[in-house]
Amino acid sequence: MSEKVSVTGTRERLLTAAERLLLTERYDDVSVRAICAAAQANPAAVHYHFGSKDALVSALLEARLGPLWADRLSTLAQRRAPVPELVDAVIAPFVELSADPVGRLHLSLLAQFVPGRRAGDWRQPWFRMDAWTDLLPGVPAAEGGRRWMLAFELIIMRFGGARDRQPSPESVAALRDFVVAGLTAPAGGDR
């Protein structure tokens, strides 16, 4: 077996093991040692392949959830779609995931992991705030970044906070309207 195949195999085993553990246990309760043991990998494998537990979970979330957003958001951003269309494109996969028990577990992991974490571990553009900051017409980039961060935290917490149920269509519509209103409000003055 070539070294490249072995490295790729170990990386994938780590992602799969971490996913299995994190879908049944809280993020803070899963150790790097437990992930390596479940993957039958060297105890230092997470650090070798990812650098940290946070980076491993970032890679896992990007791999599992990134494809749900990547194409549609890239298309909308390229044509400078209005904010309501962007918000719909963000929320639609959350609705889809919340309809599936495994999807709800992924959303729960997202809700445990994202708020308060450093932005440095994200690799895919739509997981990084710099991809969003100039998508709000008439709003300075720094303020746009703050607005999007609040919007994402609200959406993630709303969908990821309920492992056992799907939000009602009325709740989703109210969330969507609230997020759109916050993102499209006139830019604030000096604060």
N, C-alpha and C positions, 0 to 999 in steps of 0.2 A: 504494500500500500504506500502510495506517495505521501510525503509529509503534508502537502497542501490538502489532500483528501482528509487526512487525519485531523488537521487543524480545523477544517470546515466542519467535520463530523463532531468534534468536541464542542465547537461553538454552537452548533445546532442542538446538541444534547443538553448543553447548559441552558439554552433558551427554552427548550421543551420542559426540562426539569423545573426551572424557575416558574414557568407558566403553571404547571401542575400544582406546585406548592402554593403559589400566590393566588390561585383561584379558590383555594380552600382555607387559607390562613391569612391573617392580617400582614401587610407589608412589613411592619416593624417586628413581627414575630418570626420572619423567615431570615435565617442567617446565610451568609456566603458559604459557610461550611456545610450547611444542610443542602444547599443547591448543588455544590460540588459532589457531595455524597450521593444525592439522587441521580446525578448525571454520570456517576461512576468515573469521575474525573479527579485529577490531581487537586489537592486542597487549594493550590494557588491558581487554578485554571480561570476563575472569574476575573481575577486581577490581570492575568496574562492576556485574555481575550477581550476584556471590556474596560479594565482599569478600576472599576468599582461596582458595587451592587446597584447604585443609582444608574450608572451607564448601561448595565445589563438590562435593567427594567425599562429604561428609555428605548433601548434597541428592541426589546420584546414588544412594547406598545407600538412603536413605529412599524414593526414587521406585521403585527396582527391588525392594527387599526389604520395605519397610514394609507393603504390602498383604498379604503372607503372614501377618503377625501381627496386624494392627490389629483386625479384627472379633472374632476368637476371644479375644484378650486382653482387649478391652473388655468382652465378655460375661462372661468369667470373673471379672474384677475387680469388676464391678458386683454379681455375686451372691456375692462373697467366697469364691470357690472355694478348696478346700484346695490347699496348696502342691504336692502331687504332680500335680494337674491343671494347674496353672500351668507346672510344669516340662515336662510332656508337650506343652503348647501351644507352649512355646518350642522344644523340641527337634524336634518333628515337621517344621517347614519346613526345618530343617538337614538332616534325613535325606532329604527330597525333593530339596533342592538338590544334595546330594552324589551323587545318582543320575544327575545330568545333567552332561555335560562343561562347559557354560556355567555352570551353577549352581555347580560346583566352582570355577570361575574367580572368580565373585562371592564365594564364601566365602573364597577366598585373598585377594582384595582386602580383605574385611572383616577378616581376620586381620592383614594388613599395616597397616591403617589404625587400627583401634579401640584396641588396647592402648596406654596412655600418652598418648592424645590428650585435649585439653580437651573438656569436656562442652558448652561453649557453642554449638557449631555445630549441634547437633541441634534440629529444630523439632517433629517428631512426638512425641507423648507417650511411646510405648513405646520410643523411643530415648534418652529422658532418664531418669536415675536417680530423679528425684523422683516418677515414676509408680509406682515399685516399692517405695519405702521403707516404706510402711505395709501391705504385703501379707503380712507375716510376723507372725502372731498372737503376742503376748507378747514381741516383740523390739522394743527401741527403734528409732526411725527411723534414727538414725545407724549403728547396728550392722546393721540391715536393709540399708541402702545398701551397706555394706562387703561383706556376704555376697552380695548380688546381683551386685556388681561382680566379685567373685572367681568366682562361678558363670558369669557371662557370659564372662569372660576364658577360663575353662577350656573352655566349650562352643565358643567361637569358635576357640580355638587347636586344639582337637581336630578340628573339622570343616574349618577353613581351612588347617591345616598340611599336608594331603595333597591336592595338586592332581590326582593321577593315580589315586586310588582312593577307594572308599566305605568307611566304617567298617563292620565286621561287626555284625550284630544283637546279638551278645554284648557287643561293645565299647560300643554305644549303651546297652544295658540297664545295664551297669556304670556308665557315665557318669551316666545318669539317677538311679540309686540313690545314687551318691556325692553328686550335687548336692542331691537331696532331703534326704539325711541332714545335709548342711552347713547347709541353709536351715532345717531344722526342729529343729536342736539347741537345747537350752535356752539362753536368753540368758545371756551371761557376766556375771560380777560386775565389780567395778572391776578394771581392768587397767593 
